[in-house]
């Protein structure tokens, strides 16, 4: 039978004992129950199991059966209760309709003691009136035939149960959809399973006990709603927001720095929960601070940009670090961030902003704050900083209540310092601040209003904790300086300690033996692997051409700070060429990705009207946004991306480029050069102007003209000769309205005289001609349906060179390393997990990778 005859809370069991003849007795606080097993062995097993569970429950929190759990969640939400006759029972039963369940008890006393007979999930129920006082509650497993004392009573019971069915059907769907996201299956605060409450403005799913503490914070901070009862709240947009956001994304911000000693669990009491919830959401104690924290103007500007994208995590971080949801955008057509999100078609951003319109968040500084090398003469602008007298002496950084005290409030031993961070101006409401991280995974924030004193303190602390073998790093104007473990080169067996300094987008590394390695240009990284914090160490993997570095963290707080700083430094930071992610040849990665795709995809160079035809505007906008956010993560693939969309993305990038490709300083000179009548003189002038451009602009211009030179080689098929390409790219590169014909003339001259202007030698030219020939052959083979030339059988070894790991694969001319890896894994039936990273190496005859 699906429905139980009795439910006994294990917490009420005081004794279990054998009474002979295969029987055993369960003694509870208010009555005794006698059971008979099939045989003595089964009886003894039951006794042993019940005794063990009862003992465990006594040492833990009181046991809550599924019945008591259900009752607890509905205690304050009883829709109807009272006595009803039920066919099959001699006496009336006490029946309770609460939320989406109906509970049956022998009497009212059992209801008080939470000892029930069974409960019925109303999402499978149906109610039907039978006669004047009778009605049936039908489920797929059983029919419950009830009789009320009067016709009016019957109607009230039927109405209550029908309402319960409607609620069950509606709400279980909402809960199941939100629980479909794995992180939403556990409370965002304590980790309890199947949480059925949520804060709709913080986008966290929480259990009932934590929801009670959330209510104590007030609706200005957290707006608590039930997944199963507040049906009208759960619009399609809000459900989608919770599915996309999830507890994982929310806690990456709110719980980024929770010390293990302060975390709570499902067994935590009310006081612990209250303390944690207040610290987490009201004080923002554990949150990951946004880099713009403390700078109101920049926060608001960044929020206006974020709401026009799909980056909800960025909007969350900005909003809860002080950005104003009602800030002035400067756009009279869209005066608020909400209006900007609406114009951009960002439904989920709109939903998030709407639920936070009245949230009481301020941008004040938070956390443990100590300040100044000597007492500040002016009052600090942020009240949460405490004025302290500080000394650095004999390897100890001490802070005192004032300069007259002899006993320090606290001390930091320099050998415990692992990282030093020099913050931007006004990052925390004070002009100059810096952070000190220790081995105990603690963060100290110091601030001064005098920039010279701040610089002096920063250098003094750095000098005191940095090893003498790495003292050359002290001469750098670092943003972050500290020690980490890393592996690199050919010796990956053992991690060694190193000293790291981040300066702009350059990471300087000094090994434990004092050798300073070649700095890593972070914007030129080929890969930057994701980081997942585990129980032991964590690895970040920045990889440049020919070099991979595995950086390991032993302390969560400072390591995640390094990861965030490296990720930021490795990304594009503006709209000029020099601020983009780069290839080794100083060409923006975005440009390289687009050119490479158009060159290698099947119909790219031969696509009719390429660059003249426009792609879909929405797809172009989305692709450009992804490439500008992180071009390394974007993989352009045939079938997923259309040639015209990619071509349009490249044109729009150059059209919107800050300072332009030719730069505002030199663009007029390029246009003027078109008036020169002597061909050699004109080419000479172009070469002179090319040399005057910044290196990145020069390399990018060469890469683009090289590409356009290839495109015009296929003009017979794509109808885009030199003149047609010049008409398209002239106004784009010079960012004009197309009325100045000289812009097109410059581009036409650059393509026509590509070899002379860019000093292309015979070897380069031959290589390019070979590539063009290969593309034409592939094109012919593809159109004729014949097998492409160049297929060969390759021997591949999986992880180690052994006979049993050997695989022979037919490799075509177009097969990628990714496709080869998937082919091998599929053959060996190896399932690739989400965080697995496989690499493919080509090995020459000397067994060199």
Secondary structure, DSSP 8 states (H G I E B T S, - for coil): --S-S----GGGEEEEEEEETTEEEEEESS-EEEEE-SSHHHHHHHHHHHHHHHHHHHHSS----HHHHHHHHHGGGEEEEEEEEETT-SS-EEEEEETTEEEEESSHHHHHHT--SEEEEGGG-EEEE-SSSEEEEE-SS-EEEEE-SSHHHHHHHHHHHHHHHHHHHHHHHHHHHHHTSGGGGB-TTT--BS--EEETTTTEEE-HHHHHHHHHH-TTT--EEETTT-GGG--HHHHHHHHHHHHHHHHHHHTTT--GGG---TT--HHHHHHHHIIIIIS-TT----TTTT-HHHHHHHHHHHTTSS-HHHHHHHHTTT--TT---S-TTS-SHHHHHHHTT-HHHHHHHHHTTT--------S-BEE-SS--SS--S-TTSEE-EEEEETTEEEEESSTT-SS-SEEEEGGGEEEEEE--TTTTSSSEEEEEEETTS-EEEEEES-HHHHHHHHHHHHHHHS-GGGGGGGGS--SEEEEEEEEETTEEEEEEEEEEEEETTEEEEEETTS-B---EEGGG-SEE------SS-EEEEEEETTEEEEEEESSHHHHHHHHHHHHHHTS--SSSGGGS-B-TTS-BHHHHHHHHHHHHSTTTTT-TTTTTS---HHHHHHHHHHHHHHGGG----BTTB-HHHHHHHHHHHHHT-TT-SSHHHHHHHHHHHTT---HHHHHHHHHHHHHHS-HHHHHHHHHHHHHHHHHHHTHHHH---HHHHHHHHHHHHHT--S--HHHHHHHHHHHHTHHHHTT--HHHHHHHHHHHHHHHHHHHHHHHT---TT-EEEEEESSS--GGGEEEEEE-TT--HHHHHHHHHHHTT----TT---------TT---
